[in-house]
Amino acid sequence: MTGPARRPVRMCVRCDRLTEAPVLVAEVHAGSGPGFNVYACPECAPHVPKPPDALDLLATGRPDRPRDR
């Protein structure tokens, strides 16, 4: 016998409060192992900055390293 579905509870990345209505604001990919999702509460979600696109980061290079190697 199953009961009612359990609602997801996540912590908001911006205000650190627990929310039963999490909004997915980012997906963090890992070089090794699984990545993870980042959630915000509905009030904070519009204010969370969009993470940079990985391809944009590759195009800019690393300013702390010399280009000629």
C-alpha positions, 0 to 999 in steps of 0.5 A: 500500500502506498501513501501520498507522494512525498514532496521534494524538499531542497535548500535554496542556494540564495537564502539557505531556507528549505523549500517544498517548491524548489526551482532548478536554477543550475546543473553542475557537471563534474569531470569525474563522478556525478554532478548535481543540481542547484535549487532556489525557492520560488522567491529567489529563483529570478534573482539567481545569476545564470551560470556561465556557459562552458563553451564561452569559458573555453573560448575566453581561455585562461588569462593567468596562463601564457598563450605560447606554450 
